[in-house]
Structure formats: structure tokens, C-alpha cells
Amino acid sequence: MNNSNNPVRSERYSSRYTRGFLEMLVNDGQAETDQYVEQFYASKNYQCRLEAIKYLIGISGKYSFPESIFIDALKDFCSQVKVYVLQNYDFQKADDPEIQNCLADIAKDDEKIQVRALAIDKLSGLDTAEHHDLFFSTSLLKSSKESASGLRGLYKLDKEKAYQMAKFRADGSSGKLDLAIAEIFQAEGNIDDLHFFKARLKARTKFNKIDLVRIYLKMLGELEIEALIKTQIVYICEDISLTGNTELVQRLIMELYQFISEHKVFMSQHQDLQRFVDKIIDLLLEKDYLKAKKANPFGNSLI
């Protein structure tokens, strides 16, 4: 009889022990959270404040602490603390209306371009119709990082105005702004906008080319004009091959494979184009042609 009760007693003991252990873990976690909140506000060392913010972002939602601490972190005099919050905090779940105002203030007034650009990026991901003028004015700035962030924010609110701004900024753009303009042209543009891609691809240095190539190929796939796709792909391959960088060529090959994968239906309806892209990839896979300085293998004979 005693033996038959033992499993029940054992299970009850185990359940009580498990509940107690879990309660202990919760209490310990809350105590540690409270310590990090105190550390953030008490420490004069930015590394200690940064450590506290990293911990609190990591456990956000698990333990109780004032979310306003992240607003205070965005106002920290150390840019590393602000950058970490901007890069890692989920602003979408924030329910404090002061967050938007704080981001807008940073975007307008912070002394560092990187911090201002990050703030604009995060602001554009929120319900930010009231900040339309901020996005518009930022898209006109000289800094490519800031103007790119402003242009993307403007696009979320007013696609037509952002497209016109992209066309206005297209001449002489560089860096991040190139990519923002390319994204808008890819989404809203037409065949006339391809001259931008050609000009900016030629102007960009080596590995900075690939990000633009990715958007370039997406636009070509959406235009769905076989002859145009062929001539533009030849142009891209010629430009990349002239860098003489084999690693860059390998990355181009991956982008072409991705192009095929994303446009399977169109490629299946245009078998000649499929064969053309396959041939281009085969030529790029001939690794020795760059080292041997052979004549450019891309040309009208392929089209």
C-alpha cells in the first residue's frame, strides 16, 4: 500500500519543487533586471550604461522595468549607447508616443551622421505621417546616408513624390543614396530609368557594385523585355569583369542564379533567354579568362 502511494508523493514533491525552482528563477531574473536599471541610471561610465541597455533589450518582455529607459538611452550623451538602441530595439512594439518625438529630434539635431540616419530609418518604420516634411527635407541633404534614409521614409508616405525626388537626386548620387534611388526606380520606374543603373554601376567601386546589381536585375525581371534583358546583362557582366576581381565575379554568378530562380515562369516562356543566361554563367565560371587576360567574352555574338 505504501509502495502504491510513493509515485503520487514523488510527483507531488516534484511539482512543488519545480514550481519553487521556477519562482526562484523569476525572482532572480527580476532582481538582476532591477540591478541593471539602477546601473544604467547610476553609472557615469558609458560602458556600464551600454552593458545595462544590452541586457535590458535582451530580456525585454520577460521581466518588468520601465520601457522609458530606452528613451533615456536615446538621449544619452554617448553615441555608442544611442546607436545600440537604434540598431537593436524593436520600436514597432513601443507604446510610448514620446518615442517618435525622440527619434525625430535625433534625426534633426544629433551631431553624428550615422546616428541621424539610423533615427530616420527607425522613424520611417512607424506610423509617421506627421513627419512627412522631415523625410522630404532629409532627402535633399548632401550626406548619402541621411538623404537615402529620408528618401525611403518619404517613399512610405508618398510614392509619387518620392519617385520624383529620386529622379531629381539621380544625377550625381552616390553611396547609400544610389541604392535608395535604385529601389524606388525598381518599384515605380520604367525603361527610361535604366540609364541611372548603367551610370551608377560604372561609377561604383568594386564590391559596392553588387548591391546595385541585385536591384538592377530585379528591375530587368519586372520589365520582362527579352532583348533588353540580354543587352543589360551583357553590360553588367562587362562592367564586373573589367574589375579583374574573381571574387566579385563569383558574387555576380550567384546574382544571376537568383535572377533565374525569381523569374522561373518568364524564363520558361523564353527558352532562348534561359539559354543565354546559362551561357553567360558558363563564361563567368571559366575562372582563368580573367587571369589570362583573354578578350572580353561578352559581346553581340551572344545576343
PyMOL commands that set and color helices and strands:
alter all, ss='L'
color gray80, all
select helices_A, chain A and resi 2-42+46-58+68-74+79-88+91-93+98-109+113-124+129-138+144-157+159-169+175-188+191-203+208-223+226-241+246-262+264-269+271-285+288-291+300-302
alter helices_A, ss='H'
color red, helices_A
deselect
rebuild
show_as cartoon
